[in-house]
Amino acid sequence: MANSFPSAGGGSRPGSYQRRNVDPFAAIRRNHRIKVPQVRVISPEGKQLGVLDTAKAVNLALEVGLDLVEVAPNATPPVCRIMDFGKYVYEEQKKHTHSKSTASKIKEIEFSARIAEGDFFTKLRHAEEFLDHGNKVKLRLKFRGREMAHTDIGFNVMKKAIVELAGMGHPDADAKLIGRNIHVMLTPLPPNKRKLKFHTKGEDTGAEAAHAAQLATATSVRASAAVRQGHGSGCASECHGNRPAARIKSRVGATRREGCADRWDPPVATRGR
């Protein structure tokens, strides 16, 4: 029975396949893969060593534990440099990865022609935060229904937004109407030229301090009210705390709050038989 599986062997036989080499540095010739008789050699420090025989240059690189790498194959003779090829590949891959991670992201802010003033400035705060993080911001205004008859209102809204964000970014081009939307792209300014308008340094810290002061004031008022009603400081935690105070029935039918000798509730009226 014939074998229907593709052969792993080389050649151009039907059904065969070849493994592709996806290494971007595989095309760089080094050491014994350099077939030309002579090369111009550069030392690891960048000094010119002149034109040497290829075999002698390879031995010179291997003696110091490095590689002879062809850096200019089209020159006459080809230029080679003595270097650590593994370290060179690592640094190049690191540069490529870093350039991908630092690419700016595009954030989008959407407006409407009849946007309220509060919503307008809220969206500007978000746009300013995105620009401060180094992201590009795309402002988009969408017309609904008959708003297309008054596109000048939408352009005025976009112009106002651009003016308010002028301290953080600049538009790449003028606002344009495309279909039922107005688009404009903002690019952040350099970090040393950015001026925050809707955010201030230490804003979160101030909000937390104000919240803590508000809680302290509420606690003080509650304790003062408990003292004015004749309860002790210990009673305030029992009568006005988070857990409900237990009640103790007395002989006369009245109830007393536990932990408070001065607080009595009147007896509950009973129905006549």
Secondary structure as a PSIPRED ss2 file (coil, helix, strand):
# PSIPRED VFORMAT (PSIPRED V4.0)

   1 M C   1.000  0.000  0.000
   2 A C   1.000  0.000  0.000
   3 N C   1.000  0.000  0.000
   4 S C   1.000  0.000  0.000
   5 F C   1.000  0.000  0.000
   6 P C   1.000  0.000  0.000
   7 S C   1.000  0.000  0.000
   8 A C   1.000  0.000  0.000
   9 G C   1.000  0.000  0.000
  10 G C   1.000  0.000  0.000
  11 G C   1.000  0.000  0.000
  12 S C   1.000  0.000  0.000
  13 R C   1.000  0.000  0.000
  14 P C   1.000  0.000  0.000
  15 G C   1.000  0.000  0.000
  16 S C   1.000  0.000  0.000
  17 Y C   1.000  0.000  0.000
  18 Q C   1.000  0.000  0.000
  19 R C   1.000  0.000  0.000
  20 R C   1.000  0.000  0.000
  21 N C   1.000  0.000  0.000
  22 V C   1.000  0.000  0.000
  23 D C   1.000  0.000  0.000
  24 P C   1.000  0.000  0.000
  25 F C   1.000  0.000  0.000
  26 A C   1.000  0.000  0.000
  27 A C   1.000  0.000  0.000
  28 I C   1.000  0.000  0.000
  29 R C   1.000  0.000  0.000
  30 R E   0.000  0.000  1.000
  31 N H   0.000  1.000  0.000
  32 H H   0.000  1.000  0.000
  33 R H   0.000  1.000  0.000
  34 I C   1.000  0.000  0.000
  35 K C   1.000  0.000  0.000
  36 V C   1.000  0.000  0.000
  37 P C   1.000  0.000  0.000
  38 Q E   0.000  0.000  1.000
  39 V E   0.000  0.000  1.000
  40 R E   0.000  0.000  1.000
  41 V E   0.000  0.000  1.000
  42 I E   0.000  0.000  1.000
  43 S C   1.000  0.000  0.000
  44 P C   1.000  0.000  0.000
  45 E C   1.000  0.000  0.000
  46 G C   1.000  0.000  0.000
  47 K C   1.000  0.000  0.000
  48 Q E   0.000  0.000  1.000
  49 L E   0.000  0.000  1.000
  50 G E   0.000  0.000  1.000
  51 V E   0.000  0.000  1.000
  52 L E   0.000  0.000  1.000
  53 D E   0.000  0.000  1.000
  54 T H   0.000  1.000  0.000
  55 A H   0.000  1.000  0.000
  56 K H   0.000  1.000  0.000
  57 A H   0.000  1.000  0.000
  58 V H   0.000  1.000  0.000
  59 N H   0.000  1.000  0.000
  60 L H   0.000  1.000  0.000
  61 A H   0.000  1.000  0.000
  62 L H   0.000  1.000  0.000
  63 E H   0.000  1.000  0.000
  64 V C   1.000  0.000  0.000
  65 G C   1.000  0.000  0.000
  66 L C   1.000  0.000  0.000
  67 D E   0.000  0.000  1.000
  68 L E   0.000  0.000  1.000
  69 V E   0.000  0.000  1.000
  70 E E   0.000  0.000  1.000
  71 V E   0.000  0.000  1.000
  72 A E   0.000  0.000  1.000
  73 P C   1.000  0.000  0.000
  74 N C   1.000  0.000  0.000
  75 A C   1.000  0.000  0.000
  76 T C   1.000  0.000  0.000
  77 P C   1.000  0.000  0.000
  78 P C   1.000  0.000  0.000
  79 V E   0.000  0.000  1.000
  80 C E   0.000  0.000  1.000
  81 R E   0.000  0.000  1.000
  82 I E   0.000  0.000  1.000
  83 M E   0.000  0.000  1.000
  84 D C   1.000  0.000  0.000
  85 F H   0.000  1.000  0.000
  86 G H   0.000  1.000  0.000
  87 K H   0.000  1.000  0.000
  88 Y H   0.000  1.000  0.000
  89 V H   0.000  1.000  0.000
  90 Y H   0.000  1.000  0.000
  91 E H   0.000  1.000  0.000
  92 E H   0.000  1.000  0.000
  93 Q H   0.000  1.000  0.000
  94 K H   0.000  1.000  0.000
  95 K H   0.000  1.000  0.000
  96 H H   0.000  1.000  0.000
  97 T H   0.000  1.000  0.000
  98 H H   0.000  1.000  0.000
  99 S H   0.000  1.000  0.000
 100 K H   0.000  1.000  0.000
 101 S H   0.000  1.000  0.000
 102 T C   1.000  0.000  0.000
 103 A C   1.000  0.000  0.000
 104 S C   1.000  0.000  0.000
 105 K C   1.000  0.000  0.000
 106 I E   0.000  0.000  1.000
 107 K E   0.000  0.000  1.000
 108 E E   0.000  0.000  1.000
 109 I E   0.000  0.000  1.000
 110 E E   0.000  0.000  1.000
 111 F E   0.000  0.000  1.000
 112 S E   0.000  0.000  1.000
 113 A C   1.000  0.000  0.000
 114 R C   1.000  0.000  0.000
 115 I C   1.000  0.000  0.000
 116 A C   1.000  0.000  0.000
 117 E H   0.000  1.000  0.000
 118 G H   0.000  1.000  0.000
 119 D H   0.000  1.000  0.000
 120 F H   0.000  1.000  0.000
 121 F H   0.000  1.000  0.000
 122 T H   0.000  1.000  0.000
 123 K H   0.000  1.000  0.000
 124 L H   0.000  1.000  0.000
 125 R H   0.000  1.000  0.000
 126 H H   0.000  1.000  0.000
 127 A H   0.000  1.000  0.000
 128 E H   0.000  1.000  0.000
 129 E H   0.000  1.000  0.000
 130 F H   0.000  1.000  0.000
 131 L H   0.000  1.000  0.000
 132 D H   0.000  1.000  0.000
 133 H C   1.000  0.000  0.000
 134 G C   1.000  0.000  0.000
 135 N C   1.000  0.000  0.000
 136 K E   0.000  0.000  1.000
 137 V E   0.000  0.000  1.000
 138 K E   0.000  0.000  1.000
 139 L E   0.000  0.000  1.000
 140 R E   0.000  0.000  1.000
 141 L E   0.000  0.000  1.000
 142 K E   0.000  0.000  1.000
 143 F C   1.000  0.000  0.000
 144 R C   1.000  0.000  0.000
 145 G H   0.000  1.000  0.000
 146 R H   0.000  1.000  0.000
 147 E H   0.000  1.000  0.000
 148 M H   0.000  1.000  0.000
 149 A H   0.000  1.000  0.000
 150 H H   0.000  1.000  0.000
 151 T H   0.000  1.000  0.000
 152 D H   0.000  1.000  0.000
 153 I H   0.000  1.000  0.000
 154 G H   0.000  1.000  0.000
 155 F H   0.000  1.000  0.000
 156 N H   0.000  1.000  0.000
 157 V H   0.000  1.000  0.000
 158 M H   0.000  1.000  0.000
 159 K H   0.000  1.000  0.000
 160 K H   0.000  1.000  0.000
 161 A H   0.000  1.000  0.000
 162 I H   0.000  1.000  0.000
 163 V H   0.000  1.000  0.000
 164 E H   0.000  1.000  0.000
 165 L C   1.000  0.000  0.000
 166 A C   1.000  0.000  0.000
 167 G C   1.000  0.000  0.000
 168 M C   1.000  0.000  0.000
 169 G E   0.000  0.000  1.000
 170 H E   0.000  0.000  1.000
 171 P E   0.000  0.000  1.000
 172 D C   1.000  0.000  0.000
 173 A C   1.000  0.000  0.000
 174 D C   1.000  0.000  0.000
 175 A C   1.000  0.000  0.000
 176 K E   0.000  0.000  1.000
 177 L E   0.000  0.000  1.000
 178 I E   0.000  0.000  1.000
 179 G C   1.000  0.000  0.000
 180 R C   1.000  0.000  0.000
 181 N E   0.000  0.000  1.000
 182 I E   0.000  0.000  1.000
 183 H E   0.000  0.000  1.000
 184 V E   0.000  0.000  1.000
 185 M E   0.000  0.000  1.000
 186 L E   0.000  0.000  1.000
 187 T E   0.000  0.000  1.000
 188 P E   0.000  0.000  1.000
 189 L C   1.000  0.000  0.000
 190 P C   1.000  0.000  0.000
 191 P H   0.000  1.000  0.000
 192 N H   0.000  1.000  0.000
 193 K H   0.000  1.000  0.000
 194 R C   1.000  0.000  0.000
 195 K C   1.000  0.000  0.000
 196 L C   1.000  0.000  0.000
 197 K C   1.000  0.000  0.000
 198 F C   1.000  0.000  0.000
 199 H C   1.000  0.000  0.000
 200 T C   1.000  0.000  0.000
 201 K C   1.000  0.000  0.000
 202 G C   1.000  0.000  0.000
 203 E H   0.000  1.000  0.000
 204 D H   0.000  1.000  0.000
 205 T H   0.000  1.000  0.000
 206 G H   0.000  1.000  0.000
 207 A H   0.000  1.000  0.000
 208 E H   0.000  1.000  0.000
 209 A H   0.000  1.000  0.000
 210 A H   0.000  1.000  0.000
 211 H H   0.000  1.000  0.000
 212 A H   0.000  1.000  0.000
 213 A H   0.000  1.000  0.000
 214 Q H   0.000  1.000  0.000
 215 L H   0.000  1.000  0.000
 216 A H   0.000  1.000  0.000
 217 T H   0.000  1.000  0.000
 218 A H   0.000  1.000  0.000
 219 T H   0.000  1.000  0.000
 220 S H   0.000  1.000  0.000
 221 V H   0.000  1.000  0.000
 222 R H   0.000  1.000  0.000
 223 A H   0.000  1.000  0.000
 224 S H   0.000  1.000  0.000
 225 A H   0.000  1.000  0.000
 226 A H   0.000  1.000  0.000
 227 V H   0.000  1.000  0.000
 228 R H   0.000  1.000  0.000
 229 Q C   1.000  0.000  0.000
 230 G C   1.000  0.000  0.000
 231 H C   1.000  0.000  0.000
 232 G C   1.000  0.000  0.000
 233 S H   0.000  1.000  0.000
 234 G H   0.000  1.000  0.000
 235 C H   0.000  1.000  0.000
 236 A H   0.000  1.000  0.000
 237 S H   0.000  1.000  0.000
 238 E H   0.000  1.000  0.000
 239 C H   0.000  1.000  0.000
 240 H C   1.000  0.000  0.000
 241 G C   1.000  0.000  0.000
 242 N C   1.000  0.000  0.000
 243 R C   1.000  0.000  0.000
 244 P C   1.000  0.000  0.000
 245 A C   1.000  0.000  0.000
 246 A C   1.000  0.000  0.000
 247 R E   0.000  0.000  1.000
 248 I E   0.000  0.000  1.000
 249 K E   0.000  0.000  1.000
 250 S C   1.000  0.000  0.000
 251 R C   1.000  0.000  0.000
 252 V C   1.000  0.000  0.000
 253 G C   1.000  0.000  0.000
 254 A C   1.000  0.000  0.000
 255 T E   0.000  0.000  1.000
 256 R E   0.000  0.000  1.000
 257 R E   0.000  0.000  1.000
 258 E C   1.000  0.000  0.000
 259 G C   1.000  0.000  0.000
 260 C C   1.000  0.000  0.000
 261 A C   1.000  0.000  0.000
 262 D C   1.000  0.000  0.000
 263 R C   1.000  0.000  0.000
 264 W E   0.000  0.000  1.000
 265 D E   0.000  0.000  1.000
 266 P C   1.000  0.000  0.000
 267 P C   1.000  0.000  0.000
 268 V C   1.000  0.000  0.000
 269 A C   1.000  0.000  0.000
 270 T C   1.000  0.000  0.000
 271 R C   1.000  0.000  0.000
 272 G C   1.000  0.000  0.000
 273 R C   1.000  0.000  0.000
